[in-house]
Amino acid sequence: MVYRFVPRTTGFLVVIAVALMASSSWAHWYALGPTKDAWGLKYDGEVDSANGNKLIVRFTIADQGRLKPIDSVFVMAFSNPDRTGTNLVKSPIKMKPTEDGKLTGQVEIGKEFADRAVIRIFTLTVDGRSQMAGPTAGARYYDVPLKKFLKKAPLAASSQSGSSVSPQSASSVAK
């Protein structure tokens, strides 16, 4: 009697395994061009030192431009400087609307990732059209290098501390 269910169970497990393997390959991301002006994005950011070897990354989107609505925002750092390889950091920034219509959020990351980290803005829509159909279906992303928001420490201070980020000062760049 027990052997009667073995073929069904085996078939069921094979179907589930195939579905799970296929779902991991469904995540397609496509990079958007290098200029924020082409996408109408307006953003600013700030990086502050936190306790220990941590940085607080604050990011504000004033205008979502042609990428409206923004799906998600992450701070990501990769094992290779050309933004390939394994993810060393993938921290979501929970974006919340402000009273003046902006989206803002913050996240904490390790200082050792500051030079290779990017703020990656994901969208499923460009110019009001879904990007989830056709041969290039998938999310679109725009990268903002975290270096834009870092203020380098003076050479004397960095040679003593070994850090390239000033522990007491913050830098803000408006875009």
N, C-alpha and C positions, 0 to 999 in steps of 0.2 A: 503494500500500500504506500509506503513512504517513497519508494522509487518512482511512483507515478507522477510526483510533483517536481522531480529533479530536472527534466527537460524544460518545463515551463519556467522554473526558477532560473536556470542557466540562460534561457532566452531573454528573460526579463532583465537580468544583470548585464547582458551584452548590450541591450538597447540603452540602458541607463549609462553604461560606460561610454558608448558612442556619443550620446547626447552631451555628457559632461565634457568630453574631449572637444567636441565641436563648439561648445559655448565658450571655451577659453580662447578659441581662435576668432570669435566674432568681434573682439575689441580692436577696431581699426582706428588709428589716429593719424591725421594728416596735418602737417605743419602749414601754417599760413605764412605769407610773405614777411619779409623782415621789417617793414615800416608800419608803425602804428598809425601814421597819418592816413595810409590807404584804408585802414579799417575804422577810422574815426574814434579810436579809443582815447579816453582822457583818464589818466590815473596818476596817483602819486604814492610814494612809499617811504618808509622810515625803518631804520634798523637801530635798535638799542641793545646794550649789553644787559644781560640778566644775571642771576646768581650762577656762580660756577662758570663753566665753559659753554654757556648758552647765549643765544641771541633771540631777541623778540623782533619778529618781522611783522610790521603793520602795513597793510595795503588797502588803498581806497580807489574804487573805480567811480569817477565822476560822471562819465558818459560811456555807455556800452557800445556806442557807434553801430556799425554794420553787423556786429556780433550779437546783438540783443536777441534773445535773452542769454546771458552768461549762465552756463550750466554749473560749472564748478571752478574753483581756483585752488591750486596746490603749490607748495614749495617743494621742488624736486632737485635732487643732486644725483648725478650719475657717476659711475666708476671711471668713465672716459671724459676728457674735457670737451669733446665734440657732441656731448649730450646723447651718447649711446652707451651701451653696456648695461650693467645691472643698476637698479635703483639703490642708492645708498640712503636716500631720504625721500619719502613721499608723504608729506604732511598736509592734510587738507586745511585750508583757511575757510572757516565758516563765515561766509559773507552775510552781513545783516544790513537791511536798509536803514538809512539815517533819516532824520526829519526833512533834510533838504534833498532827498531823492538819490543820494549816493549809496553805494554798497561799500561796506568797510568790514575788516576782520583782521585778526592777528593769529600768529602761531609762534611757537618756540622751536628753534633748531640748534644743533651743536655748532660752535664757532668753527670747527674744523671743516665744515661744509660751505662756509660763506663764499669762498672764491669760485666754487663750481656750481653753486645753486642757481636755479632759475625760478621765477614765479610763472607758472604755466596756467593760462586761462583757457578753459575748455568751453566750447559751444557746440550745439547740435544744429544751429541755424546761422546762415549767413544771408544778409539782405532779406530777412524774413522767410527764406526758403529752407526747408528741412534738408539736411545733408545725409539723411539716413536711407536714401534710396539710390539705385543706380550702381554702376560698376565701382564707383569710389565712395560707397556708403561708409560713413563713420564720422566720428567726432573730429572737429577742427580745433587746433590749439595755436595759441600765440604765446611765445616765451619772452619774458622780461628778465634780463640778467640781474641777479641780486646785487652784483657789483655796482650797479647804478646808484644804489642807495647807501653804500658803505663809504664812510669817511676814513681815509687812511691815517694811521697814527704817525706822529713824527718819527724820523729814523732813529733818534736816540731812544725814544720810548719803546719802539718796536724791537730794537736789538736787545733791550733789557728784558722785556716781557716775552718775546718770541711770538707775539700776536700781531696780526696786521690790522686789527680792529681796535680802535680806541675804546677803553672800557667805560669812559664817562661821557663821551660825546655821541650825539646822534646826528645823522645826516638825513636830510629830506630833499628830494628832487621832485619838482612838479612837472608833469607832462601834460 
